[in-house]
Amino acid sequence: MKLSQAEVWGVIPCSGSSTRMGTSKAMLDVEGRTFLERVIHAHRAGGCSRVLVALPTQDGPVAAMAEEAGAEVVLNPSPEDGPIGSLRASLRVLDDAVEGVCFCPVDHPLIHEDTVQNLIDVFQRSQAPLVVPTFNGERGHPVLFGRVLFDELLNDALPEGARTVVHRHREDIASVPVDDKGTVTDIDDMEAYRRHCPDEYRLHHQGL
């Protein structure tokens, strides 16, 4: 396979309990779509061949929404492990042809599809094992992991999950400056939702 044809899949961890948010982050609205729909769309439109959503169950409204949005649901048997559990469950079902995964939490719903495309383009050109977007010098999501790191990510000895692997290979990171504040906008509690999505926040609380 030529590098320019490298196949990249999207992986969206969605197995958390959303205790800080108090409701399912995946189902919250922003700009006419749910968080989950927006993240799936950004990865599909940005060039990921397929998008996997890791969930603790393959039933329920979140799984149904993921499939309706064009993603595939992967069962995460270890949701208590945090995002790394979702990533590992997804890595285990990849096709052999997959050269990289674009990993993005569902609480980053404001990322642009152009950002995903830029990461994939740099990955294809650079052969870097890690490709990370930066906004005003700050690293964000998605993080693109190359196949060379898959075995390491599947290793249980990762005290900080995928972050441990990123730290180990920090000298090998290909940083991609992007004009996309969504890469560093983590909406993981109601205060962040109110701050970044004030209209949707107000409608959400009116409907409670």
Sequence and secondary structure as in RCSB ss.txt:
>XXXX:A:sequence
MKLSQAEVWGVIPCSGSSTRMGTSKAMLDVEGRTFLERVIHAHRAGGCSRVLVALPTQDGPVAAMAEEAGAEVVL
NPSPEDGPIGSLRASLRVLDDAVEGVCFCPVDHPLIHEDTVQNLIDVFQRSQAPLVVPTFNGERGHPVLFGRVLF
DELLNDALPEGARTVVHRHREDIASVPVDDKGTVTDIDDMEAYRRHCPDEYRLHHQGL
>XXXX:A:secstr
  GGG EEEEEEE     TTTSS GGG EETTEEHHHHHHHHHHHTT S EEEEES S SHHHHHHHHTT EEEE
 S GGGTHHHHHHHHHTT  TTEEEEEE  TT TT  HHHHHHHHHHHHHH  SEEEEEETTEE S EEEEGGGH
HHHT S  TTTHHHHHHHTGGGEEEEE S GGGG    SHHHHHHH HHHHHHHHHT 
